[in-house]
Amino acid sequence: MSEDHAHPITFADKMDYSEHDRTYERFLLLVKFGSIWVAAIVVGMAVGLVSSAGFLAGIFAFLLFGAVISYFMK
């Protein structure tokens, strides 16, 4: 039952920081553009469902808002 605990056992390899950075950048990109398109959906629903503009105007507002904000957020 007696074990030598003088040296801790580690099973993890060294961290690959370049892969970590690439994964983090992709995550941030997904969050940024995902948030933009969710906001575009909300704007399109507001235009299409609340105002008297109609369904096609809501789709147009969704696409226009999403495209313009995505262009400026690059």
Secondary structure, DSSP 8 states (H G I E B T S, - for coil): -----SS---------HHHHHHHHHHHHHHHHHHHHHHHHHHHHHIIIIISSS-HHHHHHHHHHHHHHHHHHT-
